[in-house]
Amino acid sequence: MESPNSEPSSGDSPAVQPATPPSSSPPPRPPSRRRLWLGSLIALVLLLVLGGGAWYLINRKGSSAGGPGFGGATVTVGNAAAREIELPVTIDALGTVTPLATITLKAQVGGVLTEVLFTEGQTVAKNQLLARIDPRPYEQALMQARGTRQRDEAQLEAARVTLARYRTLLGQDSIARQDVDTQAALVRQLEGTVTTDLAAEAAAKLNLDYTRITSPVAGRIGLRAVDAGNTVTANATTGIAVITQMNPIDVQFSVPQDRVPDIQAQLAKGEPLPVTAFDRTRAATLDTGTFSTLDNVVDTTTGTVRAKARFGNAQTTLFPSQFVNVQMLLRKVRAVVVPVTAVRTGPNGDYVYVINEDRTVSMRAVKRGEANVEVVAITSGLKAGENVVTEGGDRIKDGAVVQLQGDRPAAGPRAGASGPRGQRGEGGGERRRQRPPQ
């Protein structure tokens, strides 16, 4: 028997050792609420420190750059000096050229058009012969009316002689009074016939005159609508041509109803109001004239009143139905003016940026007055000679330092100044250190 303490032989199977249970570690505990609050507080403090530092750096950069500009740098602005001038108060409007007279040339009697004595687009004078209708039928009618009138005049003369004789016989009591009265009635009847004949003769003569078609006004004739050889009728719809009076000529435009009292006040003084007509682009002056009249009603849809101005149009620069730009001068006022781009509008009203001697700007409230397309009058808040900002006002604020156009730029760092990573050579380039060859 083997002792229990003896080792087993190699052929025997090893003894099974009893399994020891694994050692179990305790589960991790969740972080305490105190630690969470402490971490959040530290993160919040760090954010506040970073934000305050960024704000400090930005404001320090802006103050060191020269003023409270939006970008912190000096802004280049346009400028102009306020000046005192005689400011013209004008009314600008869009007008239409309207001729004083437009006549459709029509035949007043019918017949064959034998001659056309004008060319299209020709300038014609008043009473100038323009066309002719065959006059022969109307000459015959005139001769017939004249013959009838002469016959009836002869009968009237004979009746008057007979009446005189009857009155002599009546004085001798040799004829009855009834015969005298009958002869007197015959004389009056023939007098009426002769009057009718005279009217018929005059009508025939007038029709003969109508065969000569003349211009009723001086003007420019348009395109020919009927050629010679055609038969025309009296008062036809189309007519022969259209004549437009060109000299003088009117321009019709509209003025705001608020300007009507000013216009009437100037007209009451007896002073003419000059009016200038410009082309479509307002680059060239077409003609100058004077204000003519106002309409008697206000257009309720637009709040304007129609007006007319008369132009001599000696050079024929104004053409009927042409659209032109009209400028009417009402009066001139003495005022301090600045360019229209200098006046800005804010929550508290109109203001300008005034440039001080140290190149800082000051926001100043102003009150604007009359204006035109270039300048605006300043009635209060600005004096003549003061410099104002005209361009770049949207990039500055009150107290900012500005640089004027034309000023020499401020001196920068020298070209040879050394930098943190090398030295500046000629031309401002950076001279890098050469690494030794390996």
Buried (B, 14 or more C-beta within 10 A) or exposed (E): EEEEEEEEEEEEEEEEEEEEEEEEEEEEEEEEEEEEEEEEEEEEEEEEEEEEEEEEEEEEEBEEBBBBBEEBBBBBBBBBEBEEBEBBBBBBBEBBBBBBEBBBBBBBBBBBBBBBBBEEEBBBEEEBEBBBBBBEBBBEBBEEBBEBBEEBBEBBEEBBEBBEEBEEEBEEEEBEEEEBEEBBEBBEEBBEBBEEBBEBBEEBBEBBBBBBBBBEBBBBBBEBBBEEEEEBEEEBEEBBBBBBBBBBBBBBBBBEBEBBEBBEEBBEEEEEBBBBBBBEEEEEEBBEBEBBEBBEEBEEEEEBBBBBBBBEBEEEBBBBEBEBBBBBBBBEBEBBBBBBBBBBEEEEEBBBBBBEEEBBBEBBEBEBBBBBEEBBBBEEBBEBEBBBBBBBBEBBBEEBBBBEEEEEEEEEEEEEEEEEEEEBEEEEEEEEEEEEEE
